[in-house]
Amino acid sequence: MIVPFDKPPFEKFRVSPIGVATRKFSEIQDAGSRGGPIPNSSTSLFRINIPVTHPLKPLLDASPYTILQAVSPRTLQSYVTAWRCFKAFHLSYNTPFPDFSLLSITSFVSFLNSVKGLQVGSIKGYLSGVQFFHKLMFGTPLPEISNSQTSLLIRGIQRSQPTRLDSRQPITLDILTKCIHTLRRGYQPLSTARTLNAMFILAFFGFLRCSELTISSKFDPKINPNISDLTVLDSETISFLIKQSKTDQVKKGHFIYIFNLSSPIQPYQSIFEYLRLRNSQAKFPHEPLFLDDSKKPVTRFWFQKHLRSVLQLSGIAAKNFSSHSFRIGAATSAAQKGLSMQQIQLPATQLYLSVLRSERLTRSMP
């Protein structure tokens, strides 16, 4: 390549407003060029084309990228998957892509149901992906998705589908205890055992989602857990800051607490020792809190792989367990200790305050 150029090397030259996109998100890169003519292209930043010399060009280039930050990387990936399926649907029936008509949208819904065999929840997720790309192209929601007939179609599919029971099993206190004992009896390597020991305890006693403990892409200390997020408040309590979660996309953040409880697996002492270990290893407090075998931030895949391994070594069939089983098990234990379903469904901060208000529950929580 011969770069840089003093001027564009081609007479007609255009770059996507968000710059060079990875192959993974190539659909987003050319979203602005799809969908056919519209009366006013200025309704979408992804369709505006201004000269490089225009004074607003740098700001225009920055805006679409920032728009994509409105959704999490995992959500963005699910939208891309939905968009690819929408494209495959058009190719299967030899229709122009993309067609956002009511006929196309309702046919796509029926296609997802009858051909792909998806449940209503997944169908709605795919429509959200189509909706997202329509907003990128035209700057407005797609009315055909909220059309009353589309809604009735989805409702009819829901009524015709059998209710599926959640196959995920809870990691109860008994199962957690077996897993912790497996880790402490010589799970190798030792660094992995220590990391998993701390993660298992935080996941269970903190009612945490896997996304609140692991990374889904590049490590970002503003979002992902780092050493400074764990704080020893006193001899009874350790706090853990969750900076962003599924229900907190604006990053207000909230704290959860690990108490010094009378328990064989000693949650407080375990987290305390792990924090001391990481502080001795790290140069800076904003380094990742959890590291894998290669000294890289722990990913969801790594965590779930070792969870299955630990379960099997503990004599437990791992098939119906996932990282979310910790949260399910914690909620089950909370219900057994007297918390109402309404309390358990509260946002995390209110839930922990509910626990704190009851000394009996605080001390008897497993």
N, C-alpha and C positions, 0 to 999 in steps of 0.2 A: 504494500500500500504506500502511496506517495502522499504523505500528509505532513503538516497541515496545508490547506489551500488558502490562497489569498481571497478566493471567491468560490462559490459553489461550482464544482467540476462539471455539472450538467446544466443544460438550459432550463429544463424542467426538473426541479429537485425539491423533494419534500421529506421531512423527517417527522415521525410521530411526535405529538406534543409532549409525551412522557419520555421521549428519548428511546434508547435501545432497550427493548424488553427481552427478558430471557425466553428461551424456547418454551418454557413452562407456561408463560403467560402471553404467548404470541397473539391470542385472541384479543387481548386488551389493547395490544399495540396498534391494531388496525381497526379498532371498534369505530373510530371516528369516520372511517371511510365507507362504512356499510349503511344499509338501511334505505338507500335511495334518496332522492331530493326532498328537501323539506322547505317550506316557505321562508323560514328564517333560520339560517344555520347558526346564528349567534345564540340560539337557545342552548347550545351545547359547547362547552369549551373544547371538547374533543374533536369538533368539526370546524373550528376556527383556524384559518390559515392566513397568517400575516407575514410580511417580509422580515427577514432576520434583522434588518436595520430599524424596525419599528421600535419606538421607545418602550412599549409594553411587552415586547417579546420575552424578556427574561421572566417577567411575572406570569405570563401566560404559560410558559414552560413549567413553572413551579406549581401552578394551581392544580392541574390534573393529577400530578404525583401526590399532592397533599390530599386530594379527594379520595384516592385509593387507600390512604391511611385511615379512612373513616371506618373500615372494616378490618378485622383481624386477618392475619395471613391464612389461617385455616378456613375462615369463612370465604375469603377471596378464592382459595383453591376450590372450595365446594361450588362456588358460582361458576368458575371456569369449567368444572366437570359438567355442570348443568348446561352450560352454553354449548359444549362439545356434543352433548346428547341431543340438544335442540337442532344442531347442525346435522347430525347423523340422521335424525328423524326426517329432515327435509330431503336429504339425499336418498333415503330409503323409498320415499314416495315421489321422487323426481319433481319436487316443487322448488320454486325460487327461494333462496335463503338471503336474509331472514324475512319471513312473512309473519307479521304480528296481528293478522286479522283474527276475528273471533273464531272463524272456522279453523284456522291454523292452531290457535291456542287450545281450543277444546279437543281437537284431534290429537294434539300432543299429550294432553291429559289422558285421553283414552289409550293412546299408545303406551304411555308409562304404566298404565294399569293392566291392560290386556297383553301387551307384548313383553314389557320389561318385568311385569309382576311386582311392581312397587306398592308399598303401603301408602296410605294417604299422607302420613307425615313426610315421607320422602318426596312424594309428588309436590307437596307444598314447597319443600325445599328447592326443588328444581324450578318451580315457577318463580321463586325468589331470585334465582340466578338469572333467569330470562328478564325479570323485572329490572335487575341491577344493570344489565347490559343495555336495556332500552333507555334507562336513565342516562347512561354514558353517551349514547348516540343522540338522543333527542332532548335531554334535560328535563324530561317529564315522566311521571309514572305511566304504565301501560294500562289503560282503562279496561281492556279486554280481560285482564286477569281478575279484576274485581267485579266484572260483569255478573249480574244475578244468575244467568244461565251457567256460567263457569262455576259459580259457587254451588249451585244446585247439583251440577254434575259431580263435583268433588264430594258433596254430601251423600249423593246416591252411591258413589263408590265406597264411601266409608260405611254405609249401612249394609252393603253387600259383602264387605270383608269381615272375616271372623276376627274376633279380638285376640291379639297375640299377647301372651303373657311374657313379661320381661324374663329372659332366660339367665340374666346375670345374677349370680349368687352373692350374698353379702359376706364380706370378711368380718366375722364376728370377733368378739374378744378372745374366744377360745382358739379360733383359727389364727388370729394375729399372734397370740402367745406362742403357738406352735412354730410359726414362721420366724419369730424373733429368736426362739431357742435354736432353730436350725442355723440361723445366721451366726449366732454366738458359739456354736459348737465347732466352728472351723470352716465355714463357707469361704471359698477362695475366689479371687485373692482377698486378703484381709481388708484392703482399702475399699473394695466393693462391698464387703460385708458391713463395714462401718457406715458407708454411705446409705445402703439400703435400710439398715437398722434405723437410722435417723429419718429417712424418707417415709418408711412404713408407719412409724410412730406419729410423725407430723400429719400424714395423710389421714390416719384414723382419728386421732384426738382433735385434729383441726377441721374435720369434715371437709377436707380439701378435694378439689378436682385435680386431675393429672396436669392440666394446663397451668395450674398454680404452683407446680413443683418443677416442671420440666420446660424445655424450650421446644419450639416448633420450627424455628429457623435460626438465624444468627442470634447469638446471645446479646441481649440489650439490658444493661443494668437498670434502666429506667422502668423496665417491665418485668424481667425475669428475676428470680430470687438470687440475692447475693448475700455475702457474709454479714453485711451491716443490717440486713433485715431481721436478724435474730438478735434479741436483746435480753440479757438477764436483768430483770427488774429487782428481784430480791431472792431470798432463799426459798421462796415458795412459787415464784412465777417467772416464766420466760415468755416474751411476746414475739410474735412473728408477723411482719408486715406483708400483707398481700397488696401489691401496688395496682394490679389490674386483674379482673376476672371476667367470666362470661357475663355476669350481671353488673359489671362495673367497667364498661368500655371507655368511660371518660376519665378513668384513672384517679378517682377520688381516694382510693385506698382504704383499707381497714385492717385492724389488728385482730389476731386470734391469740389465745393464751394456752400455754402448757403448764399445768399445775403439778406441784410436788405431791403426788397421790400415793396412797398405800397400794401399790400394785407390784406383782412379781417382775414385770418387765421394766419398771422404773422409768416412765416417760420423761420426767423432769431431768433425772440424772443422765439419761442417755443423750438427750438433746444438749445438755450442758457440756458433756464430755466431747460431743462431736463439734460443738462450736469452739471449744478450746483447741481441738485438733486443727480445725480449719484456720483459726487465727494464727497458729504457730507455723502453718504451711504457706500462707498467703502474704504477699507484700502489701496489698492494698485491701481495704474493707469492701470495695465494690467488685471484687472478684466473685466468680460464680460460687454459690453456696454448695452445690452438688456437682461432683466431677465423676466421670465414668472411668473405665479401665485405662483409657488413653489420655486421661487428664483433660478431657474436654467436657463442656457443660452437658449434663444428662438430658437426653432426648426422651420423648414418649416411648419410642420403639425400644430403646435400651432398658428403660424402667419396666416395661411390660414383659420383655423377654426374661429378665431376671425374676420378676414376680412369678411367672409360670414355673421357672426352674426351682425357686424356693418352695412353692406350693407342692410340687411333685416330690421334692426331697423330704417334705414334711408329711408325706403320705396322703396328700389331698389331690384329687383329680382337678387339674387346672382348667379344664375345658370351658366351664361356665363362669370363670372369674376374669375380671379385667381391672384396670387401674381404678375404675369408678366403684368397684366393690368395696373399697375402703369407706367411701362416702355413704354408700348404702348401709354398710355395717354399722357405721357410727350413728346414723339416724335410727337404726333399729335398736341399738343399745340405749340411745337417749330416750326412746319411747318406753323401753323396759324400765328405765329409771324414773319414769313419771312425767316427762315432758310431753305436753300435748302435741298433736299433729300441727296445730296452728303455730306453736312455738318453734317446732323443728323447721317449718317452712319459712320462718322469718329470715330476713337478711342476716348474714353471719354475725355482724356486730351485735344486733339485738338478741340473737340466739345466745351468745356468750354472756351477755348481761343477764339474760334470764337464768342461766346456769349460776352465775355469780350471786344472784339474789337469794338463792337457796343454798345454805351451807351444807345441808344434808346431801343435796345433789352434787355440789362441788366436790365433796369428799368421797362420795360413793361412786362417782362416774368412773368406769373402768380405765 
